[in-house]
Amino acid sequence: MAAAAVAGARPLQRISPREEGEDLAAGEEEHRARRGTSASSSSSARPPAGEPAAAAGMVVIVGATGTGKTKLSIDAARELGGEVVNADKIQLYAGLDVTTNKVPLADRRGVPHHLLGAVRPEAGELPPSSFRSIAAATAASIAARRRVPVVAGGSNSLIHALLAAGRFDASSADPFSAARNRPALRSPCCLLWVDVEEALLAEYLDRRVDDMVGAGMVEELREYFAATTPAERAAHAGLGKAIGVAELGDHFAGRTSFRAAIDDIKANTRDLAAAQVSKIRRMADDWGWPIRRLDASATVRARLDAAGPAAESASWERDVRWPGLAAIRSFLRERDGGGTTTTTINGDQTEEDEPRMRCCGDVVVG
């Protein structure tokens, strides 16, 4: 889909920003109207003419599917006065909420979410270049209201599009496959990676697929296939890539058994998680992007072992939420020119003349 299609009214639906994110077309048109320019992909050290600068002070949370990115984004937004910007390319589209794992409204705990379910499926696939413009404008709007933009999602192509400095060429090859591509960050940000041990995550993802089946994924997709024609589904170039659509579509058409379809969904989800981790490692190791790794393995292990909510919460607080929030606060103090940082460890407060971690200085992985 060309960028111009994003600005048209018909492909997009108006959805409340506090429920399902902002209307992408309206956000882009408002930005253009304010600037008096049209979208552009030309580049220099400064943002190209007509292209919004990425908001200084963004928090960006990456990770494989199922690791807890959404939970941390909501924790951070609630604690720091922020709003979440979705960077999952499948969750951009309206519909199939169970299949695409959109966070339910009740679980957002009052945190505004943007670009979540905001594109009509028939609009086609939103290109990274359009996401770059729209997400940057959304984050800038959040920052202008003196709130913290918290970008969260597992689509690393969108993360690259939003954060990479210099000329953004939408027609170029996959940035993660180009051996000499080492993009710099175009604005200061705090990058956090929620990670889980590979074998543990694979076991959890298999169980999560079973939970999604129990939550109505099969019924949701059966209704989707019954309500749409093959031509209509072919037009859903973005939404149709959600894991589960093709696999259960084969089952509904009698080409495979139900058990085989579920096994394929599990295998494809595990493969997706491995690919996501590989790209994150490339960001950190090859590109030098300053990423802080937060290990959620103990939390997932407690969930798999049915250790109970208290054990899960304790692991999450110790390994993910507390160090994540400490990293964000340290970054925001640096951005605002702060000096002394107060840190709480095991109930005791300590003061440091310099922040313990520079989120956008040296690479911190571990």
C-alpha positions in Angstrom: 0.0 0.0 0.0 1.4 3.4 -0.9 1.8 6.0 1.7 -0.9 8.1 0.1 -3.4 5.3 0.9 -2.7 5.9 4.6 -3.9 9.5 4.3 -7.2 8.6 2.7 -10.3 8.4 4.8 -11.8 5.3 3.5 -9.1 2.7 4.4 -9.1 3.9 8.0 -11.6 3.9 10.8 -12.0 6.5 13.5 -11.4 4.8 16.9 -11.0 6.6 20.2 -7.4 7.1 21.2 -8.2 5.9 24.7 -9.6 2.6 23.4 -8.0 1.5 20.2 -5.4 4.1 19.3 -5.5 7.1 17.0 -6.8 7.2 13.4 -3.6 7.0 11.4 -4.9 9.1 8.5 -6.0 11.9 10.8 -2.7 11.9 12.7 -0.7 12.2 9.5 -3.0 14.9 8.0 -2.8 16.9 11.2 0.9 16.7 11.2 1.1 17.8 7.6 -1.3 20.7 8.2 0.8 22.0 11.2 4.0 21.8 9.1 2.5 22.9 5.9 4.4 20.1 4.1 3.9 16.7 2.6 5.4 13.5 3.7 9.0 12.9 2.5 11.6 10.3 2.8 14.6 12.5 2.0 17.2 12.7 4.7 20.0 14.6 6.4 21.3 14.8 9.9 18.1 16.6 10.7 14.7 15.1 10.0 13.8 15.3 6.3 11.5 18.1 5.3 8.0 17.2 6.2 9.0 14.2 8.3 8.4 14.6 12.1 11.4 14.1 14.3 11.3 11.2 16.6 10.3 12.4 20.1 13.3 12.9 22.4 12.8 10.8 25.4 11.0 7.9 23.9 11.0 4.6 25.8 11.2 1.6 23.3 10.4 -1.9 24.5 11.3 -4.8 22.3 11.3 -8.6 22.7 10.0 -11.8 21.3 6.3 -12.6 21.3 5.1 -13.7 24.7 7.9 -12.3 26.8 6.0 -9.5 28.5 6.6 -6.4 26.4 3.0 -5.3 26.7 2.9 -5.7 30.5 6.1 -3.7 31.0 4.9 -0.9 28.6 1.7 -0.5 30.7 3.7 -0.7 34.0 6.1 2.0 32.7 3.3 4.2 31.3 1.3 4.1 34.6 4.4 4.8 36.7 5.9 7.5 34.7 2.8 9.2 33.2 3.1 7.8 29.7 1.1 6.5 26.8 1.8 3.4 24.7 2.4 3.4 20.9 1.9 0.0 19.3 4.8 -1.3 17.1 3.3 -4.7 16.3 2.6 -4.7 12.6 -0.3 -7.2 12.9 -1.9 -5.4 15.8 -2.1 -2.2 13.7 -5.2 -3.7 12.0 -8.7 -3.8 13.3 -10.2 -7.3 13.9 -9.2 -10.7 15.0 -8.4 -9.5 18.5 -7.8 -12.9 20.0 -5.8 -14.2 17.1 -3.5 -11.1 17.1 -3.2 -11.0 20.9 -4.4 -7.4 21.3 -4.3 -6.3 24.9 -8.0 -6.1 26.1 -9.2 -2.7 27.2 -9.6 -3.8 30.8 -6.0 -5.0 30.9 -4.7 -1.6 29.8 -5.3 -0.2 33.3 -6.4 3.2 32.0 -3.2 3.7 29.9 -4.0 5.3 26.5 -2.9 3.1 23.6 -2.2 4.5 20.1 -2.1 2.7 16.7 -3.7 -0.4 18.1 -6.4 -1.8 15.8 -6.4 1.6 13.9 -6.1 0.4 10.3 -9.0 -1.2 8.4 -7.8 -4.6 7.1 -8.8 -3.8 3.5 -6.4 -0.9 3.5 -3.6 -3.4 2.7 -0.3 -3.6 4.3 1.0 -0.4 6.0 4.6 0.1 4.8 7.3 0.8 7.3 7.9 4.3 5.8 4.3 5.3 6.6 4.6 3.8 10.1 7.8 5.9 10.6 6.0 9.1 9.9 2.8 8.3 11.8 4.4 6.8 14.8 6.9 9.7 15.1 4.1 12.2 14.9 2.1 10.3 17.5 5.1 10.1 19.9 5.8 13.8 19.4 2.2 14.6 20.2 2.5 12.6 23.4 5.8 14.3 24.4 4.3 17.7 23.6 1.7 17.0 26.3 4.6 16.4 28.7 3.9 12.7 28.8 6.3 9.8 28.1 5.9 8.0 24.7 6.3 4.2 25.4 6.8 2.4 22.1 6.2 -1.4 22.4 6.0 -4.2 19.9 7.7 -7.2 18.4 7.9 -6.0 14.8 11.5 -5.1 14.6 11.1 -3.8 11.0 8.8 -1.1 12.4 11.2 -0.4 15.3 14.0 0.1 12.7 11.8 2.3 10.6 10.9 4.5 13.6 14.4 4.8 15.1 16.9 4.6 12.3 18.7 7.9 11.3 19.3 9.1 7.8 17.5 8.4 4.6 14.8 5.9 4.9 14.4 3.9 1.7 11.2 1.9 1.8 12.2 0.0 -1.3 15.5 -1.2 0.1 16.2 -4.8 1.2 15.5 -6.1 4.6 17.7 -4.0 6.9 18.4 -7.0 9.0 19.9 -8.9 6.1 22.2 -6.2 4.7 25.7 -7.0 6.1 27.0 -3.4 6.0 23.9 -1.7 7.2 24.6 -0.2 10.6 22.0 2.6 11.2 22.5 5.1 14.0 19.6 6.2 16.2 18.0 9.4 15.0 17.1 10.6 18.5 17.9 9.7 22.1 15.8 6.8 23.4 15.8 4.2 26.2 15.8 0.8 24.6 14.7 -2.1 26.8 14.6 -5.8 25.7 12.4 -8.2 27.6 13.9 -11.6 27.1 13.2 -15.2 28.1 15.4 -18.3 27.9 14.7 -20.0 24.5 13.6 -23.4 25.7 11.4 -21.9 28.4 9.8 -19.5 26.0 9.1 -22.2 23.5 7.2 -24.2 26.2 5.3 -21.2 27.2 4.4 -20.2 23.7 2.9 -23.7 23.1 0.8 -23.3 26.2 -0.2 -19.8 25.2 -1.6 -21.1 21.9 -3.7 -23.6 23.8 -4.9 -20.8 26.0 -5.8 -18.8 22.8 -7.8 -21.7 21.5 -9.6 -21.8 24.9 -10.2 -18.0 24.6 -12.0 -18.4 21.3 -9.4 -18.1 18.6 -10.9 -21.0 16.5 -14.4 -19.5 16.7 -13.1 -16.0 15.9 -11.4 -17.3 12.7 -14.3 -19.5 11.7 -16.5 -16.5 11.8 -13.9 -14.5 9.9 -13.7 -17.1 7.1 -17.5 -17.4 6.9 -18.0 -13.6 6.7 -15.3 -12.9 4.0 -14.8 -14.0 0.5 -11.4 -15.2 -0.8 -11.0 -11.9 -2.6 -11.7 -9.9 0.5 -9.2 -12.0 2.5 -6.6 -11.5 -0.2 -7.0 -7.8 0.2 -6.2 -8.1 3.9 -2.5 -8.2 3.2 -1.5 -7.1 6.7 -4.1 -8.8 8.9 -3.9 -12.0 6.9 -0.3 -12.5 8.0 -1.4 -13.2 11.6 -0.3 -16.6 12.7 -3.4 -18.8 12.8 -5.1 -17.4 9.7 -3.5 -19.6 7.1 -3.1 -22.6 9.4 -6.8 -22.7 10.5 -7.9 -21.6 7.0 -6.4 -24.9 5.7 -8.3 -26.8 8.4 -11.6 -25.1 7.6 -11.0 -25.9 3.9 -10.5 -29.6 4.8 -6.8 -29.6 3.7 -5.5 -30.5 7.2 -6.6 -31.8 10.5 -7.4 -29.6 13.5 -4.5 -31.1 15.5 -2.1 -30.5 12.6 -3.3 -26.9 12.3 -2.7 -26.2 16.0 0.8 -27.8 15.8 1.6 -25.6 12.8 0.5 -22.5 14.8 2.8 -23.5 17.6 5.8 -24.2 15.4 5.3 -21.0 13.5 5.0 -19.0 16.7 8.3 -20.5 18.0 10.0 -19.7 14.7 8.7 -16.1 14.9 10.1 -15.7 18.4 13.5 -17.0 17.3 13.6 -14.6 14.4 12.6 -11.7 16.6 15.4 -12.4 19.0 17.9 -12.7 16.2 17.0 -9.2 15.0 17.2 -7.7 18.4 20.7 -9.2 18.8 21.6 -7.7 15.5 20.5 -4.3 16.7 22.7 -4.6 19.8 25.7 -6.5 18.6 26.0 -5.3 15.0 24.4 -1.9 15.0 25.6 -0.9 18.4 22.1 0.2 19.5 22.2 0.7 23.4 19.8 -2.1 24.5 19.2 -3.1 28.2 18.2 -6.7 28.5 15.7 -7.6 31.2 15.4 -11.3 31.9 11.8 -12.5 32.4 12.7 -16.2 32.6 11.9 -16.6 36.3 8.4 -15.0 35.8 7.6 -17.4 32.9 8.9 -20.3 34.8 6.7 -19.5 37.8 3.7 -19.3 35.4 4.5 -22.6 33.8 5.0 -24.2 37.3 1.7 -22.7 38.5 3.6 -21.2 41.4 0.9 -18.6 41.9 0.4 -14.9 41.4 2.6 -13.9 44.3 5.6 -15.8 42.9 5.0 -14.5 39.4 4.7 -10.9 40.7 7.8 -11.1 42.9 9.9 -12.4 39.9 8.5 -9.7 37.6 9.1 -6.9 40.1 12.7 -8.1 40.8 13.9 -8.9 37.3 11.8 -6.8 34.9 9.7 -4.0 36.4 12.1 -2.6 38.9 15.3 -2.6 36.7 13.3 -1.4 33.7 11.8 1.5 35.6 15.2 2.4 37.1 16.7 2.4 33.6 13.9 4.7 32.3 14.2 7.1 35.2 18.0 7.3 34.8 17.6 8.0 31.1 14.9 10.7 31.7 17.1 12.4 34.3 20.0 12.5 31.8 17.7 13.9 29.1 16.5 16.6 31.5 20.0 17.4 32.6 19.6 15.9 36.1 22.4 15.1 38.4 22.0 12.9 41.4 20.0 9.7 40.9 18.2 8.1 43.9 17.9 4.3 43.7 16.1 2.0 46.0 17.6 -1.5 46.6 15.9 -3.9 49.0 14.1 -1.0 50.6 17.3 1.1 51.1 17.8 4.3 49.1 21.2 5.2 47.8 22.3 8.3 45.9 24.6 8.3 42.9 26.3 11.3 41.3 26.0 9.6 37.9 23.2 7.4 36.7 24.0 3.7 36.8 23.2 3.1 33.1 23.3 5.3 30.1 20.4 3.9 28.0 21.5 5.7 24.9 25.2 5.9 25.5 27.2 2.7 25.9 25.6 -0.6 24.9 24.3 -2.4 27.9 23.3 -6.0 27.3 23.0 -8.4 30.2 
